[in-house]
Every structure is written in structure tokens, then in C-alpha cells.
Amino acid sequence: MTQAKATAISCANIAFIKYWGRRDHALRLPLNDSISMNLDGATTITTVAFDPALPADEVSIAGAPAPQRAAHRVSEHLDRVRMLAGIAEPARVASRNSFPMGAGIASSASAFAALSAAASAAAGLTLDERELTILARLGSGSACRSIPAGFVEWHAADTSEESYAESIAPPEHWDLRDLVAVVQTEHKEVGSTRGQELVDASPFAGARLAAAGRALPVIRAAILARDFTAFGQETEQEAIRMHAVAMTSQPSLLYWSPETVRVLRAVRAWRENGLEAYCTIDAGANVHVLCLGADAARVAAALSTLPGVREVIANRPGPGTRLAAEHLF
Ligand code: DP6
């Protein structure tokens, strides 16, 4: 083993075309291609050290022992790394987020991206970026998009080797901003992992899949051309479609709170009045408000005056996952 301890930092990401539904649940192979942007203001830092003296894996999040389910999912992911590296030692894992967990900023994405990079480095593996995205995908689907830098596309495929993520444009390509209007910080009731399994029960699943397939090349081209209007319109529509599927699954998943709808309506009104911004929403109540850098201060100020908005987390396009020299322990 070349290195027993390693630390990695990953950004969360926000999807413009959503990963919502899988063709293979065990391998986390998605139904459709998706596109996202890394969020430079929402990061996870994770240190992993393999240690033969430990009786079992030890996982802490934000300085406290991880809840059992989270710790179990981390251990399962460490098993994948141990298998690849041909080692058996338990590991100590410590992780910290810069943002609230479980409320619509995809904490599992940055968490499993950082865990994959730190654990594979600590185990002495040398994976290239594509291999690392595949490893991260097995831990949490959206995590594969937090490995490459900037604007990222994740390819849907029938085999694990072909379902990887790659950058389509670097962070400095476009000064797009994602202002997260935080209206809820509690853990959501039904996590995205479960939501992904319920998609097929919605009568709208097929229609949304077809629409997402048509929208993806439009959004990719709009990002590459920096066409904010085309990008924003398609992105907001896709978010509404994903939630239409969630709402019509069985059981019905209603992630929105009254404050979610208030932000959506406010952003639409601002747009009518010439302040151009668009919304997208993940599996939670918080609203990601997208705008251009030139309007970011105005949009952030307007968001923070809305009742129920507790905080606004401002993000620019973020870098890919990287190893850090300083460790958490
Ligand atoms: C709504 O990646 O959390 O954020 O693979 O079960 O870990 P698992 O699902 P997860 O789902 C993310 C869903 C989403 C949309 C997206 O990020 O594309």
C-alpha cells in the first residue's frame, strides 16, 4: 500500500437534466443521461485511513458518529474499494459538509465523490477520472457527476463500464450562478435513493423520460453557447417534470413545502419584470435559483426578503474532486 491515509474535497452538484429512475438499482445505472454543474459553495471534505488495528470501520460525520444507516452505506462503499485494492483492513472515515444535509442539496453526491477519491487513494489504487466516476456512481448515482470539473454529463448505459461522467465545459466557461434558497434544513422524509425506486409506478414516467431525452441536447447546446434563456426554460421545465413523476409515484412523494411554491412564483414574477432567473429543485424543498453573474446580487437580495427563506447559499461553477494535503484527523 503506497499511502494509508488520504483526504479529498468534492463539490455537491445541481442537475439540470435530472437522474430520476434507474434501469439497474444494484449498479445504479440511470434510466437517462443527465447534466449538472458542480457547486463551489457546497463541499464535502473526507479523510480515510485504513488501519489493521481497528476492529471495524469507524465513520464520523461533522465530528459525531454517523447514524447506523449512513455508516452502513459507507462501509459497503469501502468494501468496493477494498475489493479493487485486494485489502481487508477496516478504515477510519471522517467527513464534514459545508452545507445542511438532506434537504435538496445533494449531500450524497459530494459525500460519495469525496469518499471514493479519498478511499481509493488511501488504498493505493490509481484510478483515472472515468474509473473514479464509475466507483462514485456505485455509492450514489449523482456522485459520479461530482468527480469531473465544471459542467458535467453522465451517460446512461446498460453496463457499469459505460455509465460514466465527463466534463463538457470547465468551471470558467460560463459565469452561471446557483443561489440555493434554503427553506428547510431538516432531513427529508423519503430520500432520493428510495424515490429512484418508485419512478416506474408513475403513469408519467415514460413521458418524462422521452421529454428529458429531447431536452438534454438542448441544454447541452445552451450551456456550450452560453444561451441563458434557452438553458433556463428547459431546466425549469425538467425540474417540474421530475417532480410530477415524484408526486404521481406510489406512494406519492411531495417534496415541496409552501415556501418552495412561494419561491417558484416569486422567480416567475421577477422574470416577467425583466430580472431573468429560473428554478430547479432536487429531492427536497429547497429551490436552486439560477441566474447570470451580473444579476446574482439582485437575485440574492430579492430571495432573502421572501418569507420562509432562511439562508441563501451562493454557488459558482465548481472544480472537480481533488485530493488535499491536510487531513481531518
Ligand atoms: C433529485 O444520487 O441521491 O438529486 O443513486 O440512490 O444515491 P442514489 O440517488 P441520488 O439521486 C439524486 C436525485 C436528484 C437528481 C439528480 O441529482 O440528478
Residues whose N, C-alpha, C, O or C-beta is under 5 A from the ligand:
A	BS01	DP6	A15 I17 K18 Y19 R28 S34 A106 S108 G139 S140 G141 S142 A143 S192 T193 Q196 D282 A283
